[in-house]
């Protein structure tokens, strides 16, 4: 898997649920912080694993 295809796959999987509804959300209020932290951690770990594998 190339870096470009991995990025495209991540983008498609990450943006799909955001556009699937008209704004109603199921997560509890106040969960925004840990949701953002989980998303950032997933992206960082994914990028780090891709870079680690390239070496």
Residue frames as qw, qx, qy, qz and C-alpha x, y, z in Angstrom:
[[0.000, 0.892, 0.452, 0.000, 0.00, 0.00, 0.00],
 [0.420, 0.390, -0.022, 0.819, 1.45, 3.31, -1.00],
 [0.147, -0.271, -0.430, 0.848, 1.33, 6.38, 1.18],
 [0.278, 0.015, -0.246, -0.929, -1.12, 8.04, -1.20],
 [0.554, -0.252, -0.686, -0.398, -3.56, 5.13, -1.15],
 [0.421, -0.319, -0.711, 0.465, -3.28, 4.86, 2.65],
 [0.007, 0.181, 0.204, -0.962, -4.07, 8.56, 2.96],
 [0.420, -0.083, -0.441, -0.789, -7.03, 8.27, 0.59],
 [0.545, -0.294, -0.782, -0.066, -8.40, 5.27, 2.47],
 [0.298, -0.307, -0.574, 0.698, -8.03, 7.08, 5.80],
 [0.150, 0.093, -0.042, -0.983, -9.72, 10.16, 4.38],
 [0.500, -0.171, -0.598, -0.602, -12.64, 8.18, 2.98],
 [0.539, -0.337, -0.758, 0.146, -13.16, 6.16, 6.16],
 [0.259, -0.269, -0.449, 0.812, -12.82, 9.22, 8.37],
 [0.179, 0.102, -0.073, -0.976, -15.08, 11.56, 6.44],
 [0.311, -0.254, -0.810, -0.427, -17.90, 9.14, 5.64],
 [0.307, -0.543, -0.736, 0.262, -19.63, 9.19, 9.03],
 [0.118, -0.370, -0.186, 0.902, -19.31, 12.98, 9.25],
 [0.268, 0.126, -0.372, -0.880, -21.39, 13.44, 6.12],
 [0.204, -0.218, -0.939, -0.170, -23.85, 10.64, 6.90],
 [0.175, -0.669, -0.686, 0.226, -26.16, 12.73, 9.06],
 [0.115, 0.786, 0.267, 0.546, -27.58, 16.19, 9.19],
 [0.016, 0.619, -0.345, 0.706, -25.95, 17.28, 12.42],
 [0.800, -0.491, 0.057, -0.341, -27.61, 15.10, 15.04],
 [0.353, 0.498, -0.753, 0.244, -25.04, 13.27, 17.10],
 [0.842, -0.336, -0.397, -0.141, -25.06, 10.28, 19.41],
 [0.580, 0.083, -0.517, 0.624, -22.02, 11.07, 21.53],
 [0.382, -0.769, -0.450, 0.246, -22.61, 12.64, 24.93],
 [0.117, 0.936, -0.060, 0.326, -21.89, 16.31, 25.43],
 [0.436, -0.794, 0.423, -0.033, -18.44, 16.87, 26.78],
 [0.880, -0.059, 0.421, 0.210, -17.00, 13.93, 24.83],
 [0.543, 0.837, -0.057, 0.039, -15.59, 16.20, 22.15],
 [0.149, -0.824, 0.546, -0.004, -12.18, 16.36, 23.81],
 [0.581, -0.288, 0.758, 0.064, -11.55, 12.63, 23.97],
 [0.763, 0.521, 0.383, -0.004, -13.05, 12.08, 20.51],
 [0.367, 0.899, -0.236, 0.025, -10.61, 14.59, 19.02],
 [0.317, -0.672, 0.670, -0.017, -7.74, 13.11, 21.04],
 [0.763, 0.030, 0.645, 0.011, -8.59, 9.61, 19.79],
 [0.678, 0.715, 0.168, 0.024, -8.76, 10.82, 16.19],
 [0.140, 0.895, -0.422, 0.039, -5.42, 12.64, 16.44],
 [0.521, -0.473, 0.710, -0.022, -3.80, 9.63, 18.12],
 [0.821, 0.292, 0.491, 0.005, -5.07, 7.34, 15.37],
 [0.550, 0.831, -0.054, 0.067, -3.67, 9.58, 12.65],
 [0.104, -0.826, 0.550, -0.066, -0.32, 9.98, 14.43],
 [0.663, -0.265, 0.700, -0.011, 0.07, 6.26, 15.05],
 [0.796, 0.492, 0.352, 0.016, -0.94, 5.47, 11.47],
 [0.393, 0.887, -0.230, 0.081, 1.55, 7.94, 10.02],
 [0.311, -0.700, 0.640, -0.067, 4.29, 6.76, 12.36],
 [0.784, -0.036, 0.619, 0.009, 3.73, 3.13, 11.39],
 [0.719, 0.676, 0.147, 0.068, 3.84, 4.02, 7.69],
 [0.175, 0.891, -0.403, 0.117, 7.08, 5.96, 8.15],
 [0.548, -0.515, 0.654, -0.075, 8.58, 3.24, 10.30],
 [0.851, 0.209, 0.482, 0.020, 7.75, 0.61, 7.68],
 [0.565, 0.822, -0.064, 0.027, 9.35, 2.69, 4.88],
 [0.134, -0.821, 0.554, -0.013, 12.78, 2.64, 6.54]]
